[in-house]
């Protein structure tokens, strides 16, 4: 019995137009092939297509995971760049506190001289410096003059 494309389409659940495209694409002569041969070729084509789709999906998943990983690395690097290492900052903090101490003590010398000159008040420098040293205690370990007594 001779096959028609309509019979092949019914057997493969395809339209006649789809059967025609499939047969042409696969290079199958439907007039000389059996229904079993056409069905097997169709199944092979479906498997090949499924494999190709799976490969494409896997490739896309790999790309997405790579992008996610790179984004996380980028975000981590950004956060790392915002961190401050206290050990690196400590010398700067000590220098800053020393500068503040020096300026405050110098201010006390100027204040004492000004009070003496303007008002004739002789205030002991130790009194003024005592306030400075009390304030500097709040700087804790950064205050190199921590053990200085008033």
Legacy VTK file of the C-alpha trace (Angstrom):
# vtk DataFile Version 3.0
C-alpha trace
ASCII
DATASET POLYDATA
POINTS 150 float
0.000 0.000 0.000
1.307 3.384 -0.980
1.596 6.037 1.762
0.239 9.531 1.509
1.502 12.541 3.387
-1.915 12.736 5.006
-1.509 9.213 6.426
1.989 10.015 7.648
0.672 13.216 9.280
-2.115 11.310 11.008
0.343 8.701 12.270
2.838 11.347 13.546
0.115 13.783 14.672
1.349 16.464 12.268
-0.316 18.601 9.636
0.364 17.713 6.022
2.362 20.929 5.671
4.536 19.966 8.690
5.005 16.470 7.254
6.099 17.959 3.940
8.656 20.242 5.688
9.952 17.404 7.856
10.398 15.008 4.934
12.145 17.670 2.834
14.419 18.683 5.693
15.416 15.092 6.429
15.727 14.203 2.749
13.202 11.355 3.030
11.323 10.197 -0.052
7.918 9.384 1.402
6.910 7.441 -1.726
9.638 4.825 -1.230
9.922 4.802 2.575
7.888 2.750 4.984
5.855 4.263 7.787
8.268 2.659 10.304
11.288 4.308 8.661
9.570 7.697 8.634
8.463 7.291 12.269
11.994 6.315 13.346
13.471 9.301 11.479
10.892 11.549 13.146
11.726 10.162 16.596
15.456 10.660 15.926
14.716 14.246 14.859
12.695 14.844 18.039
15.485 13.398 20.195
18.099 15.501 18.416
15.972 18.605 18.851
15.405 17.831 22.541
19.148 17.312 23.043
19.927 20.598 21.317
17.325 22.392 23.442
18.733 20.828 26.605
22.245 21.894 25.628
21.039 25.436 24.969
19.228 25.530 28.315
22.276 24.174 30.124
24.465 26.750 28.402
22.075 29.539 29.424
22.028 28.264 33.005
25.833 28.206 33.089
25.953 31.776 31.763
23.388 32.934 34.329
25.295 31.290 37.167
28.543 32.846 35.936
26.932 36.293 35.837
25.485 35.781 39.332
28.908 34.732 40.624
30.617 37.705 38.963
28.000 40.072 40.409
28.572 38.656 43.893
32.338 39.000 43.486
31.878 42.580 42.265
29.626 43.428 45.227
32.097 41.830 47.627
34.967 43.841 46.140
32.911 47.022 46.490
32.216 46.247 50.148
35.864 45.386 50.756
36.928 48.725 49.308
34.677 50.480 51.824
36.181 48.711 54.826
38.781 50.448 56.918
41.574 48.521 58.565
41.893 49.893 62.111
45.579 48.979 62.214
46.202 51.236 59.223
44.095 54.016 60.692
45.585 53.974 64.186
48.807 55.911 63.385
46.714 58.615 61.724
44.391 58.759 64.728
47.362 59.067 67.116
48.800 61.873 65.036
45.442 63.650 64.965
44.982 63.382 68.740
48.561 64.570 69.306
47.867 67.565 67.058
44.646 68.327 68.960
46.487 68.049 72.297
49.288 70.306 71.113
46.847 72.911 69.789
44.718 72.814 72.947
47.768 73.209 75.197
49.086 76.029 73.003
45.665 77.662 73.253
45.927 77.415 77.046
49.317 79.178 76.968
47.805 81.949 74.832
44.701 82.143 77.038
46.812 82.401 80.198
48.961 85.163 78.673
45.845 87.015 77.459
44.122 86.789 80.873
47.285 87.981 82.594
47.720 90.918 80.183
44.093 92.060 79.925
42.710 91.419 83.349
45.754 90.962 85.525
44.508 87.508 86.533
47.252 85.011 87.184
45.720 81.573 86.536
48.014 78.611 86.923
48.562 76.878 83.579
48.018 73.557 85.378
44.357 74.472 85.943
43.747 75.125 82.253
45.783 72.101 81.164
43.859 69.895 83.588
40.706 70.461 81.549
42.534 69.580 78.351
43.967 66.347 79.778
40.545 65.400 81.144
39.020 65.884 77.696
41.838 63.939 76.019
41.116 60.875 78.186
38.093 60.267 75.955
40.433 59.481 73.069
41.676 56.393 74.915
44.372 54.434 73.165
44.940 57.106 70.516
46.133 59.588 73.123
49.893 59.200 73.404
49.811 61.596 76.391
47.392 59.369 78.309
49.710 59.058 81.255
50.414 62.760 81.477
49.130 64.088 84.769
47.824 67.571 85.342
LINES 1 151
150 0 1 2 3 4 5 6 7 8 9 10 11 12 13 14 15 16 17 18 19 20 21 22 23 24 25 26 27 28 29 30 31 32 33 34 35 36 37 38 39 40 41 42 43 44 45 46 47 48 49 50 51 52 53 54 55 56 57 58 59 60 61 62 63 64 65 66 67 68 69 70 71 72 73 74 75 76 77 78 79 80 81 82 83 84 85 86 87 88 89 90 91 92 93 94 95 96 97 98 99 100 101 102 103 104 105 106 107 108 109 110 111 112 113 114 115 116 117 118 119 120 121 122 123 124 125 126 127 128 129 130 131 132 133 134 135 136 137 138 139 140 141 142 143 144 145 146 147 148 149
